[in-house]
Amino acid sequence: MLPPEIGARLAVEAGVAQGWRKYVGDRGDVLGVDRFGASAPGEVVLREYGFSVDNVCRRAFGLAQ
């Protein structure tokens, strides 16, 4: 667990985001999949859902500002 002083928390879950909010807190964010039905090669689906390195970094750095 991270101490309360660290508010910039990003949970990255290639599944349902439910349950992560209690760990990231009010100042954190969750990148997860809260919809279903996509059909494509894995790398395409992950990119379309926002699981690219660039997007994860952008969201993490956005929390730190």
All heavy atoms as TSV, in Angstrom:
chain	resi	resn	atom	element	x	y	z
A	1	MET	N	N	0.839	-1.176	0.000
A	1	MET	CA	C	0.000	0.000	0.000
A	1	MET	C	C	0.881	1.235	0.000
A	1	MET	O	O	1.921	1.266	0.641
A	1	MET	CB	C	-0.905	0.008	1.216
A	1	MET	CG	C	-1.890	-1.164	1.281
A	1	MET	SD	S	-2.947	-1.340	-0.151
A	1	MET	CE	C	-4.118	-0.075	0.120
A	2	LEU	N	N	0.395	2.230	-0.684
A	2	LEU	CA	C	1.094	3.508	-0.719
A	2	LEU	C	C	0.592	4.403	0.408
A	2	LEU	O	O	-0.586	4.371	0.758
A	2	LEU	CB	C	0.859	4.198	-2.062
A	2	LEU	CG	C	1.415	3.463	-3.281
A	2	LEU	CD1	C	0.954	4.143	-4.558
A	2	LEU	CD2	C	2.930	3.436	-3.224
A	3	PRO	N	N	1.482	5.210	0.969
A	3	PRO	CA	C	1.046	6.107	2.035
A	3	PRO	C	C	0.079	7.165	1.492
A	3	PRO	O	O	0.114	7.492	0.299
A	3	PRO	CB	C	2.347	6.741	2.534
A	3	PRO	CG	C	3.331	6.543	1.448
A	3	PRO	CD	C	2.909	5.331	0.688
A	4	PRO	N	N	-0.761	7.726	2.335
A	4	PRO	CA	C	-1.754	8.710	1.898
A	4	PRO	C	C	-1.150	9.946	1.234
A	4	PRO	O	O	-1.814	10.588	0.422
A	4	PRO	CB	C	-2.473	9.103	3.189
A	4	PRO	CG	C	-2.149	8.065	4.180
A	4	PRO	CD	C	-0.867	7.422	3.755
A	5	GLU	N	N	0.100	10.262	1.550
A	5	GLU	CA	C	0.737	11.442	0.955
A	5	GLU	C	C	0.925	11.298	-0.552
A	5	GLU	O	O	1.115	12.277	-1.257
A	5	GLU	CB	C	2.109	11.709	1.590
A	5	GLU	CG	C	2.078	11.910	3.083
A	5	GLU	CD	C	2.087	10.588	3.839
A	5	GLU	OE1	O	2.867	9.678	3.512
A	5	GLU	OE2	O	1.274	10.459	4.772
A	6	ILE	N	N	0.937	10.070	-1.032
A	6	ILE	CA	C	1.121	9.832	-2.469
A	6	ILE	C	C	-0.260	9.715	-3.102
A	6	ILE	O	O	-0.920	8.689	-3.006
A	6	ILE	CB	C	1.958	8.566	-2.722
A	6	ILE	CG1	C	3.331	8.732	-2.102
A	6	ILE	CG2	C	2.058	8.293	-4.217
A	6	ILE	CD1	C	4.214	7.521	-2.201
A	7	GLY	N	N	-0.697	10.795	-3.731
A	7	GLY	CA	C	-2.037	10.821	-4.310
A	7	GLY	C	C	-2.077	10.500	-5.783
A	7	GLY	O	O	-3.125	10.152	-6.322
A	8	ALA	N	N	-0.939	10.619	-6.473
A	8	ALA	CA	C	-0.891	10.353	-7.909
A	8	ALA	C	C	-0.750	8.854	-8.127
A	8	ALA	O	O	0.346	8.320	-8.231
A	8	ALA	CB	C	0.266	11.105	-8.560
A	9	ARG	N	N	-1.887	8.173	-8.185
A	9	ARG	CA	C	-1.901	6.716	-8.336
A	9	ARG	C	C	-2.698	6.345	-9.574
A	9	ARG	O	O	-3.810	6.817	-9.759
A	9	ARG	CB	C	-2.549	6.063	-7.129
A	9	ARG	CG	C	-1.887	6.395	-5.833
A	9	ARG	CD	C	-2.661	5.810	-4.696
A	9	ARG	NE	N	-2.096	6.243	-3.418
A	9	ARG	CZ	C	-2.547	5.851	-2.263
A	9	ARG	NH1	N	-3.568	5.029	-2.185
A	9	ARG	NH2	N	-1.995	6.284	-1.162
A	10	LEU	N	N	-2.127	5.504	-10.378
A	10	LEU	CA	C	-2.806	5.026	-11.577
A	10	LEU	C	C	-2.828	3.506	-11.548
A	10	LEU	O	O	-1.781	2.867	-11.529
A	10	LEU	CB	C	-2.097	5.504	-12.849
A	10	LEU	CG	C	-2.677	5.005	-14.168
A	10	LEU	CD1	C	-4.104	5.515	-14.361
A	10	LEU	CD2	C	-1.796	5.428	-15.333
A	11	ALA	N	N	-4.015	2.944	-11.541
A	11	ALA	CA	C	-4.166	1.489	-11.639
A	11	ALA	C	C	-4.392	1.157	-13.107
A	11	ALA	O	O	-5.235	1.778	-13.763
A	11	ALA	CB	C	-5.346	1.014	-10.804
A	12	VAL	N	N	-3.641	0.206	-13.624
A	12	VAL	CA	C	-3.793	-0.237	-15.013
A	12	VAL	C	C	-4.241	-1.688	-14.961
A	12	VAL	O	O	-3.487	-2.569	-14.540
A	12	VAL	CB	C	-2.466	-0.093	-15.792
A	12	VAL	CG1	C	-2.644	-0.564	-17.224
A	12	VAL	CG2	C	-1.977	1.351	-15.751
A	13	GLU	N	N	-5.473	-1.933	-15.386
A	13	GLU	CA	C	-6.093	-3.252	-15.300
A	13	GLU	C	C	-6.696	-3.598	-16.653
A	13	GLU	O	O	-7.646	-2.956	-17.099
A	13	GLU	CB	C	-7.183	-3.231	-14.223
A	13	GLU	CG	C	-8.041	-4.468	-14.171
A	13	GLU	CD	C	-7.257	-5.712	-13.804
A	13	GLU	OE1	O	-6.731	-5.778	-12.680
A	13	GLU	OE2	O	-7.177	-6.612	-14.653
A	14	ALA	N	N	-6.146	-4.597	-17.307
A	14	ALA	CA	C	-6.669	-5.029	-18.613
A	14	ALA	C	C	-7.901	-5.905	-18.409
A	14	ALA	O	O	-8.081	-6.927	-19.063
A	14	ALA	CB	C	-5.588	-5.757	-19.397
A	15	GLY	N	N	-8.713	-5.484	-17.500
A	15	GLY	CA	C	-9.963	-6.155	-17.176
A	15	GLY	C	C	-10.875	-5.129	-16.533
A	15	GLY	O	O	-10.690	-3.933	-16.695
A	16	VAL	N	N	-11.829	-5.589	-15.775
A	16	VAL	CA	C	-12.799	-4.696	-15.144
A	16	VAL	C	C	-12.115	-3.793	-14.125
A	16	VAL	O	O	-11.354	-4.266	-13.272
A	16	VAL	CB	C	-13.923	-5.525	-14.477
A	16	VAL	CG1	C	-14.921	-4.626	-13.775
A	16	VAL	CG2	C	-14.620	-6.390	-15.511
A	17	ALA	N	N	-12.400	-2.512	-14.211
A	17	ALA	CA	C	-11.791	-1.528	-13.319
A	17	ALA	C	C	-12.418	-1.535	-11.929
A	17	ALA	O	O	-11.851	-0.974	-10.995
A	17	ALA	CB	C	-11.914	-0.130	-13.934
A	18	GLN	N	N	-13.549	-2.172	-11.801
A	18	GLN	CA	C	-14.276	-2.210	-10.530
A	18	GLN	C	C	-13.357	-2.684	-9.402
A	18	GLN	O	O	-12.638	-3.661	-9.532
A	18	GLN	CB	C	-15.465	-3.151	-10.654
A	18	GLN	CG	C	-16.291	-3.264	-9.407
A	18	GLN	CD	C	-17.438	-4.243	-9.583
A	18	GLN	OE1	O	-17.597	-4.841	-10.633
A	18	GLN	NE2	N	-18.223	-4.414	-8.553
A	19	GLY	N	N	-13.404	-1.988	-8.304
A	19	GLY	CA	C	-12.611	-2.373	-7.143
A	19	GLY	C	C	-11.310	-1.606	-6.991
A	19	GLY	O	O	-10.755	-1.534	-5.894
A	20	TRP	N	N	-10.804	-1.018	-8.057
A	20	TRP	CA	C	-9.526	-0.311	-7.980
A	20	TRP	C	C	-9.650	1.083	-7.387
A	20	TRP	O	O	-8.669	1.635	-6.883
A	20	TRP	CB	C	-8.881	-0.223	-9.363
A	20	TRP	CG	C	-8.240	-1.499	-9.760
A	20	TRP	CD1	C	-8.715	-2.416	-10.653
A	20	TRP	CD2	C	-7.017	-2.038	-9.271
A	20	TRP	NE1	N	-7.857	-3.477	-10.743
A	20	TRP	CE2	C	-6.798	-3.266	-9.900
A	20	TRP	CE3	C	-6.073	-1.593	-8.342
A	20	TRP	CZ2	C	-5.688	-4.049	-9.644
A	20	TRP	CZ3	C	-4.959	-2.370	-8.086
A	20	TRP	CH2	C	-4.783	-3.592	-8.738
A	21	ARG	N	N	-10.838	1.678	-7.441
A	21	ARG	CA	C	-11.011	3.052	-6.962
A	21	ARG	C	C	-10.574	3.195	-5.502
A	21	ARG	O	O	-9.965	4.192	-5.121
A	21	ARG	CB	C	-12.471	3.466	-7.137
A	21	ARG	CG	C	-12.802	4.857	-6.737
A	21	ARG	CD	C	-12.131	5.965	-7.500
A	21	ARG	NE	N	-12.222	5.843	-8.931
A	21	ARG	CZ	C	-11.421	6.495	-9.768
A	21	ARG	NH1	N	-10.493	7.304	-9.301
A	21	ARG	NH2	N	-11.544	6.353	-11.062
A	22	LYS	N	N	-10.840	2.190	-4.686
A	22	LYS	CA	C	-10.465	2.300	-3.269
A	22	LYS	C	C	-8.949	2.316	-3.076
A	22	LYS	O	O	-8.455	2.805	-2.075
A	22	LYS	CB	C	-11.092	1.179	-2.447
A	22	LYS	CG	C	-10.599	-0.206	-2.770
A	22	LYS	CD	C	-11.314	-1.231	-1.923
A	22	LYS	CE	C	-10.882	-2.640	-2.283
A	22	LYS	NZ	N	-11.594	-3.635	-1.499
A	23	TYR	N	N	-8.201	1.799	-4.033
A	23	TYR	CA	C	-6.744	1.795	-3.925
A	23	TYR	C	C	-6.108	3.055	-4.493
A	23	TYR	O	O	-5.060	3.482	-4.029
A	23	TYR	CB	C	-6.152	0.570	-4.620
A	23	TYR	CG	C	-6.588	-0.712	-3.977
A	23	TYR	CD1	C	-7.478	-1.567	-4.614
A	23	TYR	CD2	C	-6.131	-1.074	-2.714
A	23	TYR	CE1	C	-7.894	-2.742	-4.025
A	23	TYR	CE2	C	-6.552	-2.243	-2.105
A	23	TYR	CZ	C	-7.427	-3.073	-2.770
A	23	TYR	OH	O	-7.853	-4.228	-2.168
A	24	VAL	N	N	-6.710	3.644	-5.514
A	24	VAL	CA	C	-6.125	4.843	-6.117
A	24	VAL	C	C	-6.572	6.113	-5.407
A	24	VAL	O	O	-5.907	7.136	-5.503
A	24	VAL	CB	C	-6.422	4.946	-7.633
A	24	VAL	CG1	C	-5.841	3.759	-8.371
A	24	VAL	CG2	C	-7.896	5.110	-7.919
A	25	GLY	N	N	-7.689	6.077	-4.704
A	25	GLY	CA	C	-8.160	7.240	-3.959
A	25	GLY	C	C	-8.792	8.293	-4.839
A	25	GLY	O	O	-8.940	8.135	-6.051
A	26	ASP	N	N	-9.153	9.388	-4.212
A	26	ASP	CA	C	-9.860	10.476	-4.897
A	26	ASP	C	C	-9.000	11.207	-5.915
A	26	ASP	O	O	-9.522	11.798	-6.860
A	26	ASP	CB	C	-10.392	11.490	-3.882
A	26	ASP	CG	C	-11.481	10.910	-3.015
A	26	ASP	OD1	O	-12.136	9.938	-3.442
A	26	ASP	OD2	O	-11.687	11.422	-1.904
A	27	ARG	N	N	-7.703	11.204	-5.724
A	27	ARG	CA	C	-6.811	11.925	-6.641
A	27	ARG	C	C	-6.181	11.004	-7.679
A	27	ARG	O	O	-5.390	11.446	-8.499
A	27	ARG	CB	C	-5.725	12.650	-5.852
A	27	ARG	CG	C	-6.311	13.689	-4.904
A	27	ARG	CD	C	-5.265	14.430	-4.129
A	27	ARG	NE	N	-4.202	13.533	-3.677
A	27	ARG	CZ	C	-3.329	13.839	-2.752
A	27	ARG	NH1	N	-3.362	15.007	-2.176
A	27	ARG	NH2	N	-2.401	12.982	-2.392
A	28	GLY	N	N	-6.529	9.738	-7.655
A	28	GLY	CA	C	-5.975	8.776	-8.602
A	28	GLY	C	C	-6.918	8.508	-9.759
A	28	GLY	O	O	-7.965	9.127	-9.891
A	29	ASP	N	N	-6.528	7.559	-10.589
A	29	ASP	CA	C	-7.321	7.210	-11.763
A	29	ASP	C	C	-7.146	5.722	-12.057
A	29	ASP	O	O	-6.165	5.101	-11.636
A	29	ASP	CB	C	-6.862	8.036	-12.966
A	29	ASP	CG	C	-7.846	8.021	-14.116
A	29	ASP	OD1	O	-8.985	7.539	-13.931
A	29	ASP	OD2	O	-7.480	8.490	-15.197
A	30	VAL	N	N	-8.100	5.184	-12.790
A	30	VAL	CA	C	-8.064	3.777	-13.166
A	30	VAL	C	C	-8.214	3.671	-14.680
A	30	VAL	O	O	-9.141	4.242	-15.256
A	30	VAL	CB	C	-9.198	2.979	-12.486
A	30	VAL	CG1	C	-9.139	1.518	-12.902
A	30	VAL	CG2	C	-9.131	3.121	-10.983
A	31	LEU	N	N	-7.309	2.957	-15.299
A	31	LEU	CA	C	-7.416	2.622	-16.711
A	31	LEU	C	C	-7.813	1.156	-16.759
A	31	LEU	O	O	-7.035	0.277	-16.384
A	31	LEU	CB	C	-6.084	2.845	-17.430
A	31	LEU	CG	C	-6.010	2.391	-18.887
A	31	LEU	CD1	C	-7.059	3.083	-19.736
A	31	LEU	CD2	C	-4.630	2.643	-19.443
A	32	GLY	N	N	-9.030	0.895	-17.173
A	32	GLY	CA	C	-9.534	-0.466	-17.206
A	32	GLY	C	C	-10.523	-0.648	-18.341
A	32	GLY	O	O	-10.739	0.260	-19.139
A	33	VAL	N	N	-11.125	-1.803	-18.393
A	33	VAL	CA	C	-12.084	-2.125	-19.443
A	33	VAL	C	C	-13.449	-2.309	-18.790
A	33	VAL	O	O	-13.664	-3.273	-18.060
A	33	VAL	CB	C	-11.678	-3.409	-20.203
A	33	VAL	CG1	C	-12.701	-3.732	-21.275
A	33	VAL	CG2	C	-10.291	-3.257	-20.803
A	34	ASP	N	N	-14.337	-1.370	-19.043
A	34	ASP	CA	C	-15.676	-1.443	-18.479
A	34	ASP	C	C	-16.727	-1.687	-19.564
A	34	ASP	O	O	-17.882	-1.320	-19.417
A	34	ASP	CB	C	-15.991	-0.158	-17.704
A	34	ASP	CG	C	-15.150	-0.056	-16.447
A	34	ASP	OD1	O	-14.956	-1.085	-15.784
A	34	ASP	OD2	O	-14.695	1.048	-16.133
A	35	ARG	N	N	-16.285	-2.257	-20.641
A	35	ARG	CA	C	-17.197	-2.642	-21.729
A	35	ARG	C	C	-16.647	-3.917	-22.343
A	35	ARG	O	O	-15.520	-4.316	-22.073
A	35	ARG	CB	C	-17.324	-1.533	-22.753
A	35	ARG	CG	C	-16.005	-1.136	-23.398
A	35	ARG	CD	C	-16.185	0.137	-24.221
A	35	ARG	NE	N	-15.039	0.456	-25.029
A	35	ARG	CZ	C	-13.956	1.085	-24.600
A	35	ARG	NH1	N	-13.856	1.440	-23.344
A	35	ARG	NH2	N	-12.961	1.358	-25.411
A	36	PHE	N	N	-17.427	-4.582	-23.144
A	36	PHE	CA	C	-16.973	-5.823	-23.744
A	36	PHE	C	C	-17.518	-5.921	-25.166
A	36	PHE	O	O	-18.319	-5.110	-25.588
A	36	PHE	CB	C	-17.406	-7.040	-22.918
A	36	PHE	CG	C	-18.891	-7.228	-22.878
A	36	PHE	CD1	C	-19.519	-8.093	-23.761
A	36	PHE	CD2	C	-19.670	-6.537	-21.966
A	36	PHE	CE1	C	-20.886	-8.263	-23.735
A	36	PHE	CE2	C	-21.041	-6.709	-21.927
A	36	PHE	CZ	C	-21.644	-7.570	-22.810
A	37	GLY	N	N	-17.046	-6.898	-25.869
A	37	GLY	CA	C	-17.564	-7.145	-27.202
A	37	GLY	C	C	-16.585	-6.844	-28.323
A	37	GLY	O	O	-16.907	-7.061	-29.480
A	38	ALA	N	N	-15.411	-6.339	-28.011
A	38	ALA	CA	C	-14.435	-6.038	-29.056
A	38	ALA	C	C	-13.830	-7.340	-29.577
A	38	ALA	O	O	-13.575	-8.270	-28.826
A	38	ALA	CB	C	-13.334	-5.135	-28.514
A	39	SER	N	N	-13.632	-7.374	-30.867
A	39	SER	CA	C	-13.046	-8.552	-31.489
A	39	SER	C	C	-11.983	-8.114	-32.481
A	39	SER	O	O	-12.286	-7.479	-33.493
A	39	SER	CB	C	-14.137	-9.360	-32.202
A	39	SER	OG	O	-13.577	-10.491	-32.818
A	40	ALA	N	N	-10.748	-8.423	-32.159
A	40	ALA	CA	C	-9.605	-8.078	-33.004
A	40	ALA	C	C	-8.387	-8.750	-32.388
A	40	ALA	O	O	-8.471	-9.285	-31.280
A	40	ALA	CB	C	-9.412	-6.563	-33.066
A	41	PRO	N	N	-7.262	-8.730	-33.084
A	41	PRO	CA	C	-6.038	-9.243	-32.462
A	41	PRO	C	C	-5.763	-8.495	-31.158
A	41	PRO	O	O	-6.083	-7.305	-31.014
A	41	PRO	CB	C	-4.958	-8.952	-33.505
A	41	PRO	CG	C	-5.700	-8.932	-34.807
A	41	PRO	CD	C	-7.046	-8.341	-34.478
A	42	GLY	N	N	-5.170	-9.189	-30.199
A	42	GLY	CA	C	-4.945	-8.637	-28.873
A	42	GLY	C	C	-4.287	-7.278	-28.856
A	42	GLY	O	O	-4.733	-6.378	-28.133
A	43	GLU	N	N	-3.245	-7.093	-29.637
A	43	GLU	CA	C	-2.540	-5.812	-29.613
A	43	GLU	C	C	-3.431	-4.677	-30.098
A	43	GLU	O	O	-3.341	-3.550	-29.621
A	43	GLU	CB	C	-1.255	-5.868	-30.419
A	43	GLU	CG	C	-1.457	-6.110	-31.908
A	43	GLU	CD	C	-0.155	-6.305	-32.651
A	43	GLU	OE1	O	0.690	-7.060	-32.169
A	43	GLU	OE2	O	-0.016	-5.695	-33.726
A	44	VAL	N	N	-4.331	-4.963	-31.033
A	44	VAL	CA	C	-5.250	-3.939	-31.542
A	44	VAL	C	C	-6.279	-3.587	-30.471
A	44	VAL	O	O	-6.549	-2.412	-30.213
A	44	VAL	CB	C	-5.950	-4.417	-32.834
A	44	VAL	CG1	C	-7.020	-3.430	-33.275
A	44	VAL	CG2	C	-4.932	-4.642	-33.941
A	45	VAL	N	N	-6.853	-4.585	-29.836
A	45	VAL	CA	C	-7.852	-4.341	-28.792
A	45	VAL	C	C	-7.230	-3.546	-27.650
A	45	VAL	O	O	-7.811	-2.568	-27.167
A	45	VAL	CB	C	-8.458	-5.662	-28.273
A	45	VAL	CG1	C	-9.340	-5.409	-27.063
A	45	VAL	CG2	C	-9.257	-6.348	-29.368
A	46	LEU	N	N	-6.051	-3.930	-27.201
A	46	LEU	CA	C	-5.395	-3.207	-26.110
A	46	LEU	C	C	-5.146	-1.752	-26.483
A	46	LEU	O	O	-5.392	-0.846	-25.683
A	46	LEU	CB	C	-4.087	-3.895	-25.721
A	46	LEU	CG	C	-4.248	-5.212	-24.980
A	46	LEU	CD1	C	-2.888	-5.876	-24.776
A	46	LEU	CD2	C	-4.940	-5.007	-23.642
A	47	ARG	N	N	-4.684	-1.514	-27.684
A	47	ARG	CA	C	-4.431	-0.142	-28.120
A	47	ARG	C	C	-5.735	0.656	-28.169
A	47	ARG	O	O	-5.803	1.792	-27.700
A	47	ARG	CB	C	-3.747	-0.133	-29.484
A	47	ARG	CG	C	-3.371	1.278	-29.958
A	47	ARG	CD	C	-2.694	1.286	-31.306
A	47	ARG	NE	N	-3.605	0.822	-32.338
A	47	ARG	CZ	C	-3.419	-0.269	-33.087
A	47	ARG	NH1	N	-2.340	-1.018	-32.911
A	47	ARG	NH2	N	-4.291	-0.629	-34.003
A	48	GLU	N	N	-6.788	0.061	-28.712
A	48	GLU	CA	C	-8.072	0.754	-28.821
A	48	GLU	C	C	-8.689	1.050	-27.453
A	48	GLU	O	O	-9.392	2.031	-27.293
A	48	GLU	CB	C	-9.047	-0.056	-29.679
A	48	GLU	CG	C	-8.656	-0.126	-31.139
A	48	GLU	CD	C	-8.570	1.239	-31.802
A	48	GLU	OE1	O	-9.488	2.064	-31.604
A	48	GLU	OE2	O	-7.568	1.489	-32.503
A	49	TYR	N	N	-8.424	0.209	-26.484
A	49	TYR	CA	C	-8.920	0.436	-25.129
A	49	TYR	C	C	-8.028	1.390	-24.342
A	49	TYR	O	O	-8.311	1.704	-23.195
A	49	TYR	CB	C	-9.046	-0.880	-24.368
A	49	TYR	CG	C	-10.306	-1.653	-24.661
A	49	TYR	CD1	C	-10.327	-3.028	-24.523
A	49	TYR	CD2	C	-11.477	-1.035	-25.055
A	49	TYR	CE1	C	-11.479	-3.766	-24.769
A	49	TYR	CE2	C	-12.628	-1.757	-25.310
A	49	TYR	CZ	C	-12.632	-3.111	-25.154
A	49	TYR	OH	O	-13.766	-3.826	-25.395
A	50	GLY	N	N	-6.924	1.837	-24.929
A	50	GLY	CA	C	-6.066	2.820	-24.283
A	50	GLY	C	C	-4.863	2.264	-23.556
A	50	GLY	O	O	-4.205	2.968	-22.792
A	51	PHE	N	N	-4.539	0.998	-23.790
A	51	PHE	CA	C	-3.424	0.370	-23.081
A	51	PHE	C	C	-2.109	0.467	-23.850
A	51	PHE	O	O	-1.318	-0.455	-23.850
A	51	PHE	CB	C	-3.745	-1.092	-22.780
A	51	PHE	CG	C	-4.838	-1.263	-21.777
A	51	PHE	CD1	C	-6.129	-1.515	-22.188
A	51	PHE	CD2	C	-4.581	-1.142	-20.424
A	51	PHE	CE1	C	-7.151	-1.658	-21.274
A	51	PHE	CE2	C	-5.594	-1.285	-19.497
A	51	PHE	CZ	C	-6.882	-1.538	-19.928
A	52	SER	N	N	-1.879	1.615	-24.472
A	52	SER	CA	C	-0.588	1.838	-25.126
A	52	SER	C	C	0.359	2.486	-24.125
A	52	SER	O	O	-0.074	3.114	-23.147
A	52	SER	CB	C	-0.759	2.765	-26.344
A	52	SER	OG	O	-1.127	4.065	-25.916
A	53	VAL	N	N	1.640	2.343	-24.362
A	53	VAL	CA	C	2.639	2.958	-23.483
A	53	VAL	C	C	2.424	4.462	-23.432
A	53	VAL	O	O	2.438	5.073	-22.354
A	53	VAL	CB	C	4.072	2.612	-23.951
A	53	VAL	CG1	C	5.101	3.408	-23.168
A	53	VAL	CG2	C	4.321	1.122	-23.832
A	54	ASP	N	N	2.191	5.065	-24.584
A	54	ASP	CA	C	2.006	6.516	-24.633
A	54	ASP	C	C	0.808	6.959	-23.801
A	54	ASP	O	O	0.889	7.938	-23.051
A	54	ASP	CB	C	1.818	6.998	-26.073
A	54	ASP	CG	C	3.090	6.919	-26.884
A	54	ASP	OD1	O	4.185	6.890	-26.276
A	54	ASP	OD2	O	3.004	6.880	-28.123
A	55	ASN	N	N	-0.313	6.263	-23.912
A	55	ASN	CA	C	-1.499	6.655	-23.170
A	55	ASN	C	C	-1.332	6.434	-21.667
A	55	ASN	O	O	-1.736	7.280	-20.869
A	55	ASN	CB	C	-2.741	5.919	-23.671
A	55	ASN	CG	C	-3.999	6.474	-23.051
A	55	ASN	OD1	O	-4.221	7.674	-23.046
A	55	ASN	ND2	N	-4.825	5.593	-22.517
A	56	VAL	N	N	-0.738	5.322	-21.274
A	56	VAL	CA	C	-0.522	5.067	-19.847
A	56	VAL	C	C	0.398	6.150	-19.268
A	56	VAL	O	O	0.114	6.707	-18.197
A	56	VAL	CB	C	0.060	3.655	-19.610
A	56	VAL	CG1	C	0.482	3.478	-18.158
A	56	VAL	CG2	C	-0.964	2.591	-20.005
A	57	CYS	N	N	1.459	6.477	-19.971
A	57	CYS	CA	C	2.373	7.541	-19.503
A	57	CYS	C	C	1.664	8.887	-19.437
A	57	CYS	O	O	1.823	9.630	-18.464
A	57	CYS	CB	C	3.595	7.638	-20.409
A	57	CYS	SG	S	4.709	6.231	-20.264
A	58	ARG	N	N	0.880	9.208	-20.434
A	58	ARG	CA	C	0.158	10.478	-20.473
A	58	ARG	C	C	-0.785	10.600	-19.258
A	58	ARG	O	O	-0.843	11.617	-18.594
A	58	ARG	CB	C	-0.618	10.602	-21.781
A	58	ARG	CG	C	-1.327	11.897	-21.994
A	58	ARG	CD	C	-1.966	12.060	-23.379
A	58	ARG	NE	N	-2.313	10.849	-24.087
A	58	ARG	CZ	C	-1.581	10.275	-25.063
A	58	ARG	NH1	N	-0.438	10.808	-25.441
A	58	ARG	NH2	N	-1.990	9.159	-25.660
A	59	ARG	N	N	-1.491	9.519	-18.977
A	59	ARG	CA	C	-2.420	9.549	-17.846
A	59	ARG	C	C	-1.675	9.616	-16.517
A	59	ARG	O	O	-2.091	10.334	-15.605
A	59	ARG	CB	C	-3.336	8.343	-17.897
A	59	ARG	CG	C	-4.302	8.477	-19.076
A	59	ARG	CD	C	-5.349	7.479	-19.178
A	59	ARG	NE	N	-6.259	7.423	-18.055
A	59	ARG	CZ	C	-7.372	6.729	-18.090
A	59	ARG	NH1	N	-7.714	6.070	-19.183
A	59	ARG	NH2	N	-8.158	6.666	-17.043
A	60	ALA	N	N	-0.565	8.916	-16.402
A	60	ALA	CA	C	0.230	8.953	-15.169
A	60	ALA	C	C	0.817	10.343	-14.949
A	60	ALA	O	O	0.730	10.897	-13.851
A	60	ALA	CB	C	1.325	7.899	-15.218
A	61	PHE	N	N	1.407	10.915	-15.985
A	61	PHE	CA	C	1.985	12.251	-15.850
A	61	PHE	C	C	0.905	13.292	-15.583
A	61	PHE	O	O	1.133	14.269	-14.874
A	61	PHE	CB	C	2.795	12.634	-17.086
A	61	PHE	CG	C	4.109	11.924	-17.179
A	61	PHE	CD1	C	4.444	11.204	-18.311
A	61	PHE	CD2	C	5.024	11.974	-16.131
A	61	PHE	CE1	C	5.648	10.535	-18.393
A	61	PHE	CE2	C	6.232	11.314	-16.209
A	61	PHE	CZ	C	6.549	10.589	-17.347
A	62	GLY	N	N	-0.289	13.077	-16.133
A	62	GLY	CA	C	-1.401	13.987	-15.890
A	62	GLY	C	C	-1.810	14.018	-14.423
A	62	GLY	O	O	-2.244	15.047	-13.901
A	63	LEU	N	N	-1.677	12.900	-13.749
A	63	LEU	CA	C	-2.016	12.830	-12.325
A	63	LEU	C	C	-1.001	13.569	-11.469
A	63	LEU	O	O	-1.330	14.074	-10.401
A	63	LEU	CB	C	-2.080	11.384	-11.865
A	63	LEU	CG	C	-3.252	10.577	-12.393
A	63	LEU	CD1	C	-3.075	9.099	-12.015
A	63	LEU	CD2	C	-4.560	11.098	-11.855
A	64	ALA	N	N	0.230	13.623	-11.934
A	64	ALA	CA	C	1.303	14.224	-11.148
A	64	ALA	C	C	1.293	15.747	-11.210
A	64	ALA	O	O	2.023	16.399	-10.478
A	64	ALA	CB	C	2.655	13.694	-11.621
A	65	GLN	N	N	0.477	16.313	-12.064
A	65	GLN	CA	C	0.466	17.781	-12.209
A	65	GLN	C	C	-0.490	18.428	-11.255
A	65	GLN	O	O	-1.444	17.972	-10.835
A	65	GLN	CB	C	0.115	18.168	-13.630
A	65	GLN	CG	C	1.160	17.696	-14.588
A	65	GLN	CD	C	0.800	18.052	-16.028
A	65	GLN	OE1	O	-0.236	18.605	-16.314
A	65	GLN	NE2	N	1.680	17.710	-16.929
